[in-house]
Amino acid sequence: MKIILINKFFYLKGGSERAFFNQAEILRSRGHRVLFFSMRDERNFPCSESEFFVNNVDYNLPGSLKGDISRSARILYSLEARKKLSRLISRERPQIAHLHNIHHQLSPSIIHALKERGIPVVMTLHDYKMVCPAYTLTRDGMICERCRGRQYYHCFLGRCTKGSRVKSLVNVIEMYLHHSIMRVYHLVDLFIAPSRFLAEKIKEMGFTGNITYLPYPIDTREYDPVYGSADNTICYFGRLSREKGLFTLLEAMKGVDATLKIIGDGPIRPALEAIVKKECLDNIIFLGYRSGPVLKQEIINSLAVIVPSEWYDNYPNVIMESFALGKPVIGAGIGGIPEIVRDNETGLTFKSGDAGDLRSKIQVLLRDRDLVAELGTRARNFVEENLNPEKYYSALIKVYQQAMEESSWKRR
């Protein structure tokens, strides 16, 4: 089968890109021809289809009024993306398209390019963009569902997009244009939700697309597990941003006889470091960004990994990677996290935002090293049995077959 995979970034920017490239490798290793469509960037991996990639645009850079208008128009409907994808389709004639993150840099104009050629379209949902102009269902760091029932104007009122009224307005216009006027996402034959929570939540919020559940896979052959640890450390790794619950984590570490390693970078790092310094939290250290074998070793050295999210986290890759390395996770009981962090089976959960509850769960593992090893073993078994690439591939092919049937039925 010839499959075109589409994502706005073509380098490992985050978890959704990791899922994108993992999917490509799984398909290629089983004999499928995989094509790509994305945006140009100096960090991109080599790709034979790169001549068709759209020009780079960074919406975070300051610019002139003319430039801002041009970038806003691209968010709403990229003629460049539609034209270039049409050229690639004409040359390669893929049998099915699988979309990942396309918003803003590519825009849903590419869906029109695909459907005018009769190509079935599948789309993986990595966040809440289908119902939330700002992606996260948060406002000022708190859970927000004001846009329920397509009341997208609340994004403008709350300056939900990076605190900017202008950017928020563009996102509001984008949502009404794509969902209420053009109804372009109705052309997608099947959506994939990596967590059951995401699927149910966006339905509650008013999304009517056809959604199926398929969690991300992980190849455990790339991870050598170590159960338990001689070190008296726990770790957090990922982006340092407000919705991740890191302020709660710092509060929870007060009086805990263990070292917390915070691995990663992000906008709130200075604020976190200021708290640690002011309150003399000597058991907390910042390691900055780590990746590859260095990151794996830090996780292996830890007793457990903390995922203290305070937003509807979808299906965090950090949990799967921790499980693959034989480490239990202490996770906030919010979003899709409890679907994989199962109490006394693969880890422990706590009430999101409750530092006292989190502290008590950390203490449980510090007191019982046998439990740490037992939970880590079960966590590894969980990903081996449920999230292996072969099981994912079989389910994905069924999704493609269903999408092809849906697409064929729509054309009748």
Sequence and secondary structure as in RCSB ss.txt:
>XXXX:A:sequence
MKIILINKFFYLKGGSERAFFNQAEILRSRGHRVLFFSMRDERNFPCSESEFFVNNVDYNLPGSLKGDISRSARI
LYSLEARKKLSRLISRERPQIAHLHNIHHQLSPSIIHALKERGIPVVMTLHDYKMVCPAYTLTRDGMICERCRGR
QYYHCFLGRCTKGSRVKSLVNVIEMYLHHSIMRVYHLVDLFIAPSRFLAEKIKEMGFTGNITYLPYPIDTREYDP
VYGSADNTICYFGRLSREKGLFTLLEAMKGVDATLKIIGDGPIRPALEAIVKKECLDNIIFLGYRSGPVLKQEII
NSLAVIVPSEWYDNYPNVIMESFALGKPVIGAGIGGIPEIVRDNETGLTFKSGDAGDLRSKIQVLLRDRDLVAEL
GTRARNFVEENLNPEKYYSALIKVYQQAMEESSWKRR
>XXXX:A:secstr
 EEEEE S  S  SHHHHHHHHHHHHHHTTT EEEEE B  TT    TTGGGSB    TTS   HHHHHHHHHHH
H  HHHHHHHHHHHHHH  SEEEE S TTTT THHHHHHHTTT  EEEE  SSTTT TTSSSEETTEE  TTTTT
 TTHHHHTTTTTT HHHHHHHHHHHIIIIIIS GGGG SEEEESSHHHHHHHHHTT  S EEE      GGG   
  S SS EEEEES   GGG HHHHHHHTTT SSEEEEE   TTHHHHHHHHHHTT TTEEEEE   HHHHHHHHH
TSS EEE   S     HHHHHHHHTT  EEEESSTTHHHHS BTTTEEEE TT HHHHHHHHHHHHH HHHHHHH
HHHHHHHHHHHS HHHHHHHHHHHHHHHHHHHHHHH 
